[in-house]
């Protein structure tokens, strides 16, 4: 065929086909998404410190193991309260002359997703320990900036009245409690692992000089349930020898059943042997907390 | 912090061991080299003495030797029965007759065929390309091996330049832009003039590209280790000035190839040239789109990222290699390609579907759903070019399977073709929605990219290199080390990928179930990461063997031989006497 024997026509056709398809599936959607999305009203731009922290995050290639995207599938619910939407990334633009825009959505989750890390693990002490490992803390300026960036990573709530997209591929419902029977509570050990273990450790003994031990703790073993629930929900900063504890319960929207499961797990593990509590008792205290705290 | 003796730290010990291995190997090499030099020197002395003796030979002595030669050469005329008519093999049918051979520890494979004349200048250029590529293969996979070890021993070192997050892109980019790209370009400098039946337009341009690409990979690797990168998009970690060097390198060689094809003496453009020229044009398009800042804000960056990383793989490496395959495979089998039109069909369908599939790296993400659907459909469409290509290659093999066992290059081709089929179709399967739930974000992706980039691209390139270099230099690699290279690479790849795929499937299922904590899914992976390091080590070892084979094929040294048989002695004397006359 004449067409196939003419190098000008042949290569030009191939190029036009490729570039044409490219414009349709890459350039136009990219421009469209760039122009037609704006950050949510509650979006907070990075502070100068957090911005520098993000640069450090990029320089060290953290994106190789940490994603920043909550997909609209139920298994991703642990990383954020709602699926990610284009507006979440709309505020991100080119870093500088040398460096491209970095949404840092990533493709590998060797480590946890960081979309909401600022709410999930807000403690400064925990972050520094995590990044530099126990016994290796060097709180350089760069480390503090990096943590400032991580603490700034939070899902912006949707404006009032907007319902988030639903998560697809729902897991089978875990049975909900009917009459306060312990057997129907969620898995306390799993909740402890997800919410408490990074500081208080798997053996409940904490870390000397940073996080107090729960094993044999008077608060865990004692009967002042109100104080116990308060600490879980609102955090604690009464003892100068330990790091500040953040409002773990409130930040992660723990339900009364979940808090009960955590409390009962702590009261009965690592040699602890105290009387367990019921969700009703906990719910009463939590309702009161919700009334008094203005969050 | 208390200070311990640093030599009792496991990290330091492992680092020292890693450094010691090449040092020890290098010392051994130096000793062998020195021994050879000494041996050569002694032999030269001996040869001089021997020449003295030759000069002083009296006519009687010469006669004696001649007499002895005649006696030794005595044999039956072998035509006692056949008569005097001399048999003539006028058509050269009797070839490669070898009656004596050593013990067959290794099967004797067919030797490389003598081929038409290649200009020495072009030979030199191609060897430089392949040599640099081999270097980057060794460098890139050494880094990869180290990064793999870090999954097993995370505290191996605490230097920022050697941290995991910085070395990972050094590994991927060095093997992409250094090893595979340079090898492909070098081979194209061989193939394009061959199928166009004209000399290459400019050899100088070839060297310019070589320098630019090498500079790009050197600078890029240093910048990445220093923490200077482009913002974390996979495979576009090099900052734009570094990638620009690479791009300019490709542009000037593209122009060079295009000019060569334009003045071809064949009427048609052989299909290899379609693939190669298109791959180079498309790479430039991809790179410009990936680095141009006008469409990169917000989600735009992610859409471009998906497009870029997949087109880089499919439109540069895959398309280019298919082009080389359409030249080398028929040639190695000494028969035409099964179907020229299947090759043409695969070409157009690949452009049509492959261009669409970038977003399949971000299924269920915030990217518009229509775009994700297009990507999934395009991934399914890729079945057509992959099946067409594989069928074409295997049907070309048909009827020549017996050649496989007698060749040391064809096994590389076959493995490349098999992985082309399985690896590419695995990619299609991974794009589906359910498989995304199980496998996305796990090490399954890492396994897949190694099955394809290593199983397809590297095996094909090795096959091509073992084919071309002996033709250029006239020297063949030792069969035993070629065989060892092949098996170590193949077994290593399987050890690397299968445990990773199995482990990450378990991990994905654990995530979906949602009843275990994340950290348990990390602990689950530990044994599979160990297998990955073991497989990686085998692969790395095979690359050292490959580098050795390459060295054997290109080294210039000639052996000094002292004449020993009467015939050789006489020849040497005639030569020596002639020299004296001309002096």
Interface residues (C-beta under 8 A of the other chain):
Chain A: X4 X5 X7 X10 X11 X14 X15 X17 X18 X19 X21 X22 X25 X26 X27 X29 X30 X31 X33 X34 X37 X58 X59 X60 X61 X62 X63 X64 X65 X67 X69 X71 X72 X73 X74 X75 X76 X77 X78 X83 X84 X85 X86 X88 X89 X90 X91 X92 X93 X94 X95 X98 X99 X100 X101 X102 X103 X104 X105 X106 X107 X108 X109 X110 X111 X112 X135 X136 X168 X169 X171 X187 X190 X193 X194 X197
Chain B: X1 X160 X163 X164 X165 X166 X168 X169 X227 X228 X229 X230 X231 X232 X233 X234 X236 X237 X239 X240 X241 X258 X261 X262 X267 X268 X269 X273 X274 X277 X278 X281 X282 X285 X289 X291 X293 X294 X295 X296 X297 X298 X299 X300 X301 X302 X303 X304 X305 X307 X311 X315 X344 X347 X348 X351 X352 X355 X356 X358 X359 X361 X362 X363 X364 X365 X366 X367 X368 X371 X374 X437 X441 X442 X443 X445 X446 X511 X512 X513 X514 X515 X516 X517 X518 X519 X520 X522
